[in-house]
């Protein structure tokens, strides 16, 4: 839809046809479950920037929606069962492994929050991690998850990953 919108808008001049192709491709690929690791520069950088920006934005939107009084958040959380403490062990394990999560496994609202948390492992830039941390979005997400030993281990792993990314020390 983003690419279709770009085609309809009266956008500023100054970009070459090649640059517009890269912009449209980055918008079109930004929400793919996984990105082809063989993408060449500058497209790879544009896709990674767009993906990170989307993650920073979506955390805020979802958490704000779930925090509103009188909002069940059912649309945001894909009509999942709301439960104060339950989450699916397979979803937790996928997130802990740092791999992509299968939406088909989501059963509880906490599964969706775990899925969001898993996205933090796919951030590409330290600036994205810093923005999420400074805005308190990761803390807010963990504040909505049950206080279990398992979740605390995940929280430590996430914050370690983000600090490492911020420091520019990831070798991925």
Secondary structure per residue as TSV (DSSP state, phi and psi in degrees):
chain	resnum	aa	ss	phi	psi
A	1	X	-	360.0	-34.9
A	2	X	H	-61.9	-40.4
A	3	X	H	-66.8	-42.4
A	4	X	H	-61.3	-40.7
A	5	X	H	-63.8	-44.2
A	6	X	H	-57.2	-37.7
A	7	X	H	-67.4	-28.6
A	8	X	H	-89.2	-21.1
A	9	X	S	-78.7	151.0
A	10	X	-	-88.7	91.7
A	11	X	-	-92.5	158.9
A	12	X	-	-62.7	149.2
A	13	X	S	-76.2	173.0
A	14	X	-	110.9	-11.6
A	15	X	-	-98.5	141.2
A	16	X	-	-75.9	167.7
A	17	X	H	-59.9	-38.8
A	18	X	H	-63.8	-40.0
A	19	X	H	-67.0	-40.1
A	20	X	H	-64.0	-37.5
A	21	X	H	-61.6	-41.4
A	22	X	H	-65.6	-43.6
A	23	X	H	-61.7	-47.1
A	24	X	H	-64.3	-40.7
A	25	X	H	-64.1	-41.5
A	26	X	H	-62.8	-42.4
A	27	X	H	-65.4	-42.8
A	28	X	H	-66.5	-30.4
A	29	X	H	-96.6	-6.8
A	30	X	T	-61.8	-27.9
A	31	X	T	-111.3	19.8
A	32	X	-	-64.6	145.1
A	33	X	S	-56.9	-44.6
A	34	X	S	-137.5	146.6
A	35	X	-	-102.7	138.7
A	36	X	-	-57.4	119.4
A	37	X	T	-67.0	-11.0
A	38	X	T	-88.7	4.8
A	39	X	-	-59.0	138.3
A	40	X	-	-93.2	156.0
A	41	X	T	-70.0	147.8
A	42	X	T	-87.0	-4.0
A	43	X	H	-58.9	-43.3
A	44	X	H	-57.5	-44.9
A	45	X	H	-64.6	-42.4
A	46	X	H	-63.9	-41.6
A	47	X	H	-64.4	-44.6
A	48	X	H	-64.3	-41.0
A	49	X	H	-63.7	-44.7
A	50	X	H	-64.8	-41.5
A	51	X	H	-63.1	-45.1
A	52	X	H	-63.1	-44.6
A	53	X	H	-60.6	-39.7
A	54	X	H	-63.8	-41.2
A	55	X	H	-64.8	-44.1
A	56	X	H	-59.7	-44.0
A	57	X	H	-67.3	-46.0
A	58	X	H	-68.2	-32.8
A	59	X	H	-57.7	-48.5
A	60	X	H	-62.6	-46.6
A	61	X	H	-61.0	-48.6
A	62	X	H	-66.5	-46.3
A	63	X	H	-65.7	-38.1
A	64	X	H	-63.6	-41.7
A	65	X	H	-64.2	-45.2
A	66	X	H	-69.8	-20.7
A	67	X	H	-87.9	-12.0
A	68	X	S	-68.5	134.2
A	69	X	T	-63.4	147.5
A	70	X	T	66.5	19.3
A	71	X	-	-116.4	116.9
A	72	X	-	-75.4	-19.8
A	73	X	-	70.0	13.4
A	74	X	T	-60.5	-37.4
A	75	X	T	-66.1	-43.7
A	76	X	T	-63.7	-39.4
A	77	X	T	-97.7	23.4
A	78	X	T	60.1	37.3
A	79	X	T	59.5	30.8
A	80	X	-	-77.2	157.1
A	81	X	B	-67.3	128.5
A	82	X	-	-87.8	125.1
A	83	X	-	-147.2	138.5
A	84	X	S	-66.7	-23.8
A	85	X	S	-132.8	-13.9
A	86	X	-	-81.6	142.3
A	87	X	-	-150.5	158.2
A	88	X	-	-82.9	123.1
A	89	X	H	-53.9	-38.5
A	90	X	H	-65.1	-35.5
A	91	X	H	-66.6	-45.5
A	92	X	H	-57.2	-46.4
A	93	X	H	-63.5	-39.7
A	94	X	H	-63.0	-42.1
A	95	X	H	-66.3	-44.3
A	96	X	H	-60.9	-32.4
A	97	X	H	-76.9	-12.0
A	98	X	T	82.4	4.1
A	99	X	S	-91.7	174.8
A	100	X	-	-69.3	149.8
A	101	X	-	-101.9	140.5
A	102	X	-	-84.0	114.5
A	103	X	G	-57.6	-28.1
A	104	X	G	-64.3	-18.2
A	105	X	G	-86.2	-12.4
A	106	X	-	-68.0	128.1
A	107	X	-	-126.1	-37.5
A	108	X	B	-113.3	159.9
A	109	X	H	-59.5	-32.6
A	110	X	H	-68.7	-26.9
A	111	X	H	-61.9	-40.5
A	112	X	H	-65.0	-40.1
A	113	X	H	-66.0	-36.5
A	114	X	H	-64.7	-41.2
A	115	X	H	-56.8	-47.3
A	116	X	H	-57.9	-44.5
A	117	X	H	-59.7	-39.3
A	118	X	H	-61.7	-29.9
A	119	X	H	-61.5	-24.9
A	120	X	G	-63.3	-27.1
A	121	X	G	-75.0	-13.1
A	122	X	G	-104.0	9.8
A	123	X	-	-63.3	147.6
A	124	X	-	-103.9	-21.8
A	125	X	-	-130.9	141.5
A	126	X	H	-60.1	-33.2
A	127	X	H	-61.9	-38.4
A	128	X	H	-64.1	-44.9
A	129	X	H	-61.5	-42.7
A	130	X	H	-62.9	-44.6
A	131	X	H	-61.8	-44.3
A	132	X	H	-62.1	-42.0
A	133	X	H	-67.8	-49.0
A	134	X	H	-62.8	-32.9
A	135	X	T	-81.7	-2.9
A	136	X	T	72.9	16.5
A	137	X	H	-72.5	-34.5
A	138	X	H	-71.7	-43.1
A	139	X	H	-59.7	-42.7
A	140	X	H	-62.5	-39.9
A	141	X	H	-63.1	-48.7
A	142	X	H	-66.1	-28.0
A	143	X	H	-65.3	-21.1
A	144	X	T	-93.2	-7.6
A	145	X	S	-94.0	156.0
A	146	X	-	-64.1	150.1
A	147	X	-	-88.9	83.8
A	148	X	-	-117.6	163.9
A	149	X	H	-60.6	-39.0
A	150	X	H	-60.2	-47.4
A	151	X	H	-66.1	-36.7
A	152	X	H	-63.6	-38.7
A	153	X	H	-63.9	-43.0
A	154	X	H	-62.0	-43.6
A	155	X	H	-59.7	-44.2
A	156	X	H	-62.3	-42.1
A	157	X	H	-63.5	-44.4
A	158	X	H	-62.2	-48.3
A	159	X	H	-67.1	-34.4
A	160	X	H	-64.2	-45.7
A	161	X	H	-59.1	-45.8
A	162	X	H	-66.8	-40.9
A	163	X	H	-62.8	-40.0
A	164	X	H	-64.4	-43.2
A	165	X	H	-63.6	-44.2
A	166	X	H	-59.9	-37.7
A	167	X	T	-78.8	-5.1
A	168	X	T	74.3	26.5
A	169	X	-	-104.4	8.6
A	170	X	-	-78.8	137.4
A	171	X	-	-108.5	59.1
A	172	X	-	-107.4	360.0
